[in-house]
Amino acid sequence: MEGMGVILAIGVIVVVGFFGGLAAEKLNFPRITGYIIIGIVLSPSLLGIIPEETIGNLDIITDIALGFIAYLIGGSLRLEHLQKLAKSIAWITLFQSLGAWFLVALALVLLGYLVIPGKTLWQTYFPIAFIIGAVSCATAPAAVMAIIRQYKAKGPLTTTLLAVVALDDAVAVIAFAIASGVCQPLVNGTGISSYQMLAVPFLNIVESAAIGVVFALVLMYISRLVRTRELLLVVVFGMIMLCVGLTTYLGVSSILASMVVGFIVVNKTRRKDMFLVVEGIEDVFFAMFFVLAGLHFNLSILKVAGVLAVLIVLARCVGKYIGARAGARISHAPDTVRKYLGLALLPKAGVTMGLILLAALQFPTFGSIMLNAVLASTIINELAAPPLTRYAIFKAGEAKVNLPEKGREITTV
């Protein structure tokens, strides 16, 4: 399959991914688990159906898909629902982020010397641990959104989950900037820069949000001129593409900007069709996105960084779960949120990988170790976490499934 064309590859991804999602659904797994497994099977590490050079040309699909997924997440955050849970959302976001950061960092500092012998604490073990812990704060919005959409979940857990996921990316960017600002002087022997630690991530977030506000206002204005759903899809599609393209060009967060667009649109206009038109094609985005995620599977990375990856996965899961429970208890969140939210916050992917790629460039002496360990942990996590998110939503009684034979929806506990 050397030299497979991009269009042919997309066709293979969508069609074969569909059957993978169907098989996963039959086995009571989320569809995205099937998509990821199909991507792994098609990857150069296994069957090699889609070659590595073609996968590189397909990465633009990831950026586009994440933009639309972020828009839908923002559109799920209605102020009237958020206000009831604002205290819970704030405390849970803080505790589960810090829990993941510091537990991952602690585990890698204490056990890192067993995996990477012969290095120094402050110039190697601590920087690696602190930075990987920081990027572990992020939760993958695509995986969470895909599962919520598949099972039509609705309720306090779902609302809290979406809000925390939306905030997690901003927290991860800030945490990474702080970790990088602390670790660079330790590795290079220079002074700590408060500007790099605090001002740069703050400006990044403000700039992303401002771009989102502008695009939301323009989208709402143009939508008034549209009378049909078909043309509305053209307008929404075009504006999100412009938003993603501009933020990528400027080097700021396209995910945060797209979330802001969806958040403002859903709270400033009552036109449900602004989101319904995108929901009609969302499964195509989910299939392409998660099959592509699986295509990046590299068996050699798992062999090289497997032990570190397992440490990262276990420490992050425990940190997220305990942190979410602690935040929910302090804020007196509903019982379903306290019991199950931690399990739903475990997916990670795009933002984590983006930040660790940046870290690998900033710290060349041990950048490859961090990159391989986080990539391997992401592969493990993408397979293990979605079923846990599904389990949490079902146990909370917020999942709805279609029963074709009865033609109605029921809530499944």
C-alpha positions as CSV (number, residue, x, y, z in Angstrom):
1,M,0.0,0.0,0.0
2,E,3.0,2.3,-0.4
3,G,2.0,5.7,-1.7
4,M,-1.7,5.3,-0.9
5,G,-3.6,8.5,-1.8
6,V,-5.1,10.7,0.9
7,I,-8.6,10.4,-0.5
8,L,-8.4,6.6,-0.7
9,A,-7.0,6.5,2.9
10,I,-10.0,8.6,4.2
11,G,-12.4,6.2,2.5
12,V,-10.7,3.2,4.1
13,I,-10.7,5.0,7.5
14,V,-14.4,5.9,7.4
15,V,-15.7,2.5,6.0
16,V,-13.6,0.2,7.9
17,G,-13.9,2.4,11.0
18,F,-17.7,2.1,10.7
19,F,-17.5,-1.7,11.0
20,G,-15.2,-1.4,13.9
21,G,-17.6,0.9,15.7
22,L,-20.5,-1.5,14.9
23,A,-18.6,-4.5,16.4
24,A,-17.7,-2.6,19.5
25,E,-21.3,-1.5,20.0
26,K,-22.4,-5.2,19.7
27,L,-20.0,-6.0,22.5
28,N,-21.3,-3.2,24.7
29,F,-18.2,-1.0,24.2
30,P,-18.3,2.6,23.1
31,R,-18.0,3.0,19.3
32,I,-14.8,4.9,19.7
33,T,-13.1,1.9,21.2
34,G,-13.8,0.1,17.9
35,Y,-12.5,3.0,15.9
36,I,-9.2,3.1,17.9
37,I,-8.7,-0.7,17.5
38,I,-9.3,-0.4,13.8
39,G,-6.7,2.3,13.6
40,I,-4.2,0.2,15.5
41,V,-4.8,-2.8,13.1
42,L,-4.4,-0.6,10.0
43,S,-1.3,1.2,11.4
44,P,2.2,0.6,10.1
45,S,3.1,-1.2,13.3
46,L,0.6,-4.1,12.5
47,L,-0.9,-4.6,9.0
48,G,0.6,-1.5,7.5
49,I,-2.5,-0.9,5.3
50,I,-2.1,2.9,5.6
51,P,1.6,3.9,5.3
52,E,3.3,6.4,7.7
53,E,3.7,9.1,5.1
54,T,0.0,9.1,4.3
55,I,-0.9,9.3,8.1
56,G,1.2,12.5,8.3
57,N,-0.8,14.1,5.5
58,L,-4.1,13.2,7.3
59,D,-3.2,15.0,10.6
60,I,-5.1,18.1,9.4
61,I,-8.3,16.1,9.9
62,T,-7.5,15.9,13.6
63,D,-7.4,19.7,13.9
64,I,-10.7,20.1,12.0
65,A,-12.5,17.4,14.0
66,L,-11.3,18.8,17.3
67,G,-12.6,22.2,16.3
68,F,-16.1,20.9,15.6
69,I,-16.1,18.7,18.7
70,A,-15.1,21.6,20.9
71,Y,-17.9,23.7,19.3
72,L,-20.4,21.0,20.3
73,I,-19.0,20.9,23.9
74,G,-19.4,24.6,24.2
75,G,-22.9,24.3,22.9
76,S,-23.7,21.9,25.6
77,L,-22.9,24.4,28.4
78,R,-26.0,26.3,29.0
79,L,-25.7,28.9,31.7
80,E,-28.9,27.9,33.5
81,H,-27.5,24.5,34.0
82,L,-24.0,25.6,34.9
83,Q,-25.1,28.1,37.5
84,K,-26.7,25.3,39.6
85,L,-23.4,23.3,39.6
86,A,-20.9,26.2,39.4
87,K,-19.4,25.5,42.9
88,S,-19.0,21.8,42.2
89,I,-17.4,22.5,38.8
90,A,-14.9,24.9,40.2
91,W,-13.8,22.6,43.1
92,I,-13.8,19.4,41.1
93,T,-11.7,21.0,38.3
94,L,-9.1,22.3,40.8
95,F,-8.8,19.0,42.8
96,Q,-8.8,16.5,39.9
97,S,-6.3,18.6,37.9
98,L,-3.9,19.0,40.9
99,G,-4.5,15.3,41.9
100,A,-3.4,14.1,38.5
101,W,-0.4,16.5,38.3
102,F,1.1,15.8,41.6
103,L,0.4,12.1,41.9
104,V,2.0,11.5,38.4
105,A,4.9,13.7,39.4
106,L,5.4,11.9,42.7
107,A,5.2,8.4,41.2
108,L,7.8,9.3,38.5
109,V,10.2,11.0,40.9
110,L,10.1,8.0,43.3
111,L,10.3,5.3,40.7
112,G,11.9,6.9,37.8
113,Y,15.4,6.0,38.8
114,L,14.4,2.3,38.4
115,V,13.5,2.9,34.8
116,I,16.1,5.5,33.8
117,P,19.2,4.7,35.9
118,G,22.3,6.8,36.3
119,K,20.7,10.3,36.2
120,T,20.4,13.1,38.7
121,L,17.3,14.1,40.6
122,W,17.0,17.8,40.0
123,Q,18.3,17.8,36.4
124,T,16.5,14.8,35.1
125,Y,14.0,12.9,37.3
126,F,12.2,15.9,38.8
127,P,11.9,17.8,35.5
128,I,10.6,14.7,33.7
129,A,8.1,14.0,36.4
130,F,6.9,17.6,36.9
131,I,6.3,18.2,33.2
132,I,4.6,14.9,32.5
133,G,2.5,15.5,35.6
134,A,1.5,18.9,34.3
135,V,0.3,17.6,30.9
136,S,-1.6,14.8,32.6
137,C,-4.1,17.4,33.8
138,A,-5.8,17.5,30.4
139,T,-8.9,15.4,29.6
140,A,-9.6,14.5,26.0
141,P,-12.8,16.3,24.9
142,A,-13.3,14.2,21.8
143,A,-13.6,10.9,23.6
144,V,-15.9,12.3,26.3
145,M,-18.1,14.1,23.7
146,A,-18.3,11.0,21.5
147,I,-19.6,8.8,24.3
148,I,-22.1,11.4,25.6
149,R,-23.5,11.7,22.1
150,Q,-23.6,8.0,21.4
151,Y,-25.7,7.4,24.6
152,K,-27.5,10.7,24.6
153,A,-26.5,11.3,28.2
154,K,-28.1,14.1,30.1
155,G,-28.1,15.1,33.8
156,P,-25.9,16.5,36.6
157,L,-23.0,14.2,35.9
158,T,-23.0,14.9,32.2
159,T,-23.3,18.7,32.7
160,T,-20.5,18.7,35.3
161,L,-18.3,16.4,33.1
162,L,-18.6,18.6,30.0
163,A,-17.8,21.8,32.0
164,V,-14.8,20.2,33.7
165,V,-13.5,18.9,30.4
166,A,-13.9,22.3,28.9
167,L,-11.8,23.9,31.7
168,D,-9.2,21.1,31.8
169,D,-7.5,22.3,28.7
170,A,-6.9,25.8,30.1
171,V,-5.7,24.3,33.4
172,A,-3.3,22.0,31.5
173,V,-1.8,24.9,29.5
174,I,-1.2,26.9,32.7
175,A,0.2,23.9,34.5
176,F,2.6,23.1,31.6
177,A,3.8,26.7,31.5
178,I,4.5,26.7,35.3
179,A,6.3,23.3,35.1
180,S,8.4,24.4,32.1
181,G,9.2,27.7,33.9
182,V,10.4,25.9,37.0
183,C,12.3,23.1,35.2
184,Q,14.2,25.1,32.6
185,P,16.4,26.8,35.2
186,L,17.0,23.5,36.9
187,V,18.2,21.9,33.7
188,N,20.0,25.0,32.2
189,G,21.2,26.7,35.4
190,T,19.3,30.0,34.6
191,G,16.8,32.1,36.6
192,I,13.1,31.3,36.8
193,S,11.0,33.6,34.6
194,S,7.6,34.6,36.0
195,Y,6.6,35.9,32.6
196,Q,7.1,32.5,31.0
197,M,5.3,30.8,33.9
198,L,2.2,33.0,34.2
199,A,2.0,35.8,31.6
200,V,2.4,33.6,28.5
201,P,-0.3,31.0,29.2
202,F,-2.6,33.8,30.5
203,L,-2.2,35.7,27.2
204,N,-2.7,32.5,25.2
205,I,-6.0,31.8,26.9
206,V,-7.2,35.4,26.6
207,E,-6.3,35.5,22.9
208,S,-8.0,32.2,22.2
209,A,-11.2,33.3,24.1
210,A,-11.2,36.7,22.3
211,I,-11.0,35.0,18.9
212,G,-13.9,32.7,19.9
213,V,-16.0,35.7,21.0
214,V,-15.4,37.5,17.6
215,F,-16.3,34.4,15.6
216,A,-19.4,33.7,17.7
217,L,-20.7,37.2,17.1
218,V,-20.0,37.0,13.3
219,L,-21.6,33.5,13.2
220,M,-24.8,34.7,14.9
221,Y,-25.0,37.7,12.6
222,I,-24.6,35.7,9.4
223,S,-27.0,33.0,10.6
224,R,-29.8,35.6,10.5
225,L,-29.5,35.7,6.7
226,V,-29.9,32.0,6.4
227,R,-33.3,30.4,5.9
228,T,-32.5,26.7,5.3
229,R,-30.6,24.1,7.2
230,E,-28.4,23.2,4.3
231,L,-27.1,26.8,4.0
232,L,-26.8,27.0,7.8
233,L,-24.4,24.0,7.7
234,V,-22.3,25.8,5.1
235,V,-22.1,28.9,7.4
236,V,-21.3,27.0,10.6
237,F,-18.8,24.7,8.9
238,G,-17.0,27.6,7.3
239,M,-16.8,29.7,10.4
240,I,-15.4,26.9,12.6
241,M,-12.9,26.1,9.9
242,L,-11.9,29.8,9.8
243,C,-11.6,29.8,13.6
244,V,-9.5,26.7,13.7
245,G,-7.3,27.9,10.9
246,L,-6.7,31.3,12.4
247,T,-5.9,30.0,15.9
248,T,-3.6,27.4,14.5
249,Y,-1.8,30.1,12.4
250,L,-1.4,32.3,15.5
251,G,-0.3,29.4,17.7
252,V,-3.1,29.6,20.3
253,S,-5.7,27.1,21.4
254,S,-8.2,26.2,18.6
255,I,-10.0,24.0,21.1
256,L,-10.6,26.8,23.6
257,A,-11.6,29.2,20.8
258,S,-14.1,26.8,19.3
259,M,-15.6,26.0,22.7
260,V,-16.1,29.8,23.3
261,V,-17.9,30.0,20.0
262,G,-20.3,27.2,20.9
263,F,-20.8,28.5,24.5
264,I,-21.8,32.1,23.3
265,V,-24.0,30.8,20.5
266,V,-26.0,28.5,22.7
267,N,-26.5,31.1,25.4
268,K,-27.2,34.1,23.1
269,T,-29.5,32.5,20.6
270,R,-32.2,29.9,20.9
271,R,-31.6,28.5,17.5
272,K,-31.1,24.8,18.2
273,D,-30.4,24.2,14.5
274,M,-27.0,25.9,14.9
275,F,-25.9,22.7,16.5
276,L,-28.3,20.2,15.0
277,V,-26.7,20.7,11.6
278,V,-23.3,19.8,12.9
279,E,-24.7,16.9,14.9
280,G,-25.9,15.4,11.6
281,I,-22.3,14.9,10.5
282,E,-20.6,14.4,13.9
283,D,-20.2,10.7,13.6
284,V,-18.1,11.1,10.5
285,F,-15.7,13.3,12.5
286,F,-15.6,10.9,15.4
287,A,-14.8,7.9,13.1
288,M,-12.0,9.7,11.3
289,F,-10.6,11.3,14.5
290,F,-10.4,8.1,16.5
291,V,-9.2,5.8,13.7
292,L,-6.5,8.3,13.1
293,A,-5.6,8.2,16.8
294,G,-5.2,4.5,16.5
295,L,-3.1,4.8,13.3
296,H,-0.4,6.6,15.4
297,F,0.1,3.4,17.4
298,N,3.8,2.4,17.5
299,L,4.6,-1.0,19.0
300,S,8.3,-0.1,19.5
301,I,7.3,2.8,21.7
302,L,5.3,0.5,24.0
303,K,8.3,-1.7,24.3
304,V,10.7,1.1,25.0
305,A,8.6,3.2,27.4
306,G,6.1,0.6,28.6
307,V,7.0,0.8,32.3
308,L,6.9,4.6,32.5
309,A,3.6,4.5,30.5
310,V,2.0,2.2,33.0
311,L,3.2,4.4,35.9
312,I,1.7,7.5,34.2
313,V,-1.6,5.8,33.5
314,L,-2.1,4.4,37.0
315,A,-1.0,7.5,38.9
316,R,-3.1,9.8,36.6
317,C,-6.2,7.6,37.0
318,V,-5.9,7.5,40.8
319,G,-5.2,11.3,41.0
320,K,-8.2,12.2,38.8
321,Y,-10.5,9.8,40.6
322,I,-9.5,10.9,44.2
323,G,-9.4,14.5,43.2
324,A,-12.8,14.5,41.6
325,R,-14.3,12.7,44.7
326,A,-12.6,15.2,47.1
327,G,-13.8,18.2,45.0
328,A,-17.4,16.8,44.8
329,R,-17.4,16.1,48.6
330,I,-16.2,19.6,49.5
331,S,-18.7,21.3,47.2
332,H,-21.6,19.0,48.2
333,A,-22.2,17.8,44.6
334,P,-24.9,15.2,43.9
335,D,-24.1,11.7,44.8
336,T,-23.8,10.5,41.2
337,V,-21.2,13.2,40.5
338,R,-19.2,12.2,43.6
339,K,-19.3,8.5,42.9
340,Y,-18.8,8.4,39.2
341,L,-17.3,11.6,37.8
342,G,-13.7,10.5,38.4
343,L,-14.1,7.5,36.2
344,A,-15.5,9.6,33.4
345,L,-12.5,12.0,33.4
346,L,-9.8,9.5,32.4
347,P,-9.6,9.9,28.5
348,K,-6.6,11.9,27.3
349,A,-5.2,12.6,23.8
350,G,-4.7,15.7,21.7
351,V,-3.9,18.5,24.2
352,T,-1.6,16.2,26.2
353,M,0.3,15.2,23.1
354,G,0.6,18.7,21.8
355,L,2.1,19.9,25.1
356,I,4.5,17.1,25.4
357,L,5.7,17.6,21.8
358,L,6.5,21.2,22.8
359,A,8.3,19.9,26.0
360,A,10.4,17.6,23.9
361,L,11.7,20.5,21.9
362,Q,12.4,22.6,25.0
363,F,14.3,19.8,26.8
364,P,16.3,17.9,24.2
365,T,18.4,16.0,26.7
366,F,15.5,13.9,27.9
367,G,12.7,15.0,25.5
368,S,12.5,11.7,23.7
369,I,12.0,9.8,27.0
370,M,9.1,12.1,27.9
371,L,7.6,11.9,24.4
372,N,7.7,8.1,24.2
373,A,6.4,7.6,27.7
374,V,3.4,10.0,27.2
375,L,2.6,8.6,23.8
376,A,2.7,5.0,25.1
377,S,0.5,6.0,28.1
378,T,-1.9,7.7,25.7
379,I,-2.2,4.6,23.6
380,I,-3.0,2.5,26.7
381,N,-5.4,5.2,28.0
382,E,-7.3,5.5,24.8
383,L,-8.2,1.8,24.9
384,A,-8.9,1.6,28.7
385,A,-10.6,4.9,29.5
386,P,-13.6,5.1,27.1
387,P,-15.3,2.0,28.6
388,L,-14.9,3.5,32.1
389,T,-16.5,6.8,30.9
390,R,-19.4,4.7,29.5
391,Y,-19.7,2.8,32.8
392,A,-19.9,6.1,34.8
393,I,-22.6,7.5,32.6
394,F,-24.7,4.4,32.8
395,K,-24.2,3.9,36.6
396,A,-25.3,7.6,37.1
397,G,-28.6,6.7,35.2
398,E,-28.0,9.4,32.6
399,A,-27.5,7.3,29.5
400,K,-30.3,6.9,27.0
401,V,-30.3,4.2,24.3
402,N,-32.6,3.7,21.4
403,L,-34.7,0.5,21.3
404,P,-35.7,0.0,17.7
405,E,-38.1,-2.7,18.4
406,K,-40.1,-0.4,20.7
407,G,-39.4,2.8,19.0
408,R,-38.7,4.8,22.1
409,E,-36.0,5.9,24.4
410,I,-35.4,4.6,27.9
411,T,-33.0,5.6,30.6
412,T,-30.7,2.7,31.4
413,V,-29.3,2.4,34.9
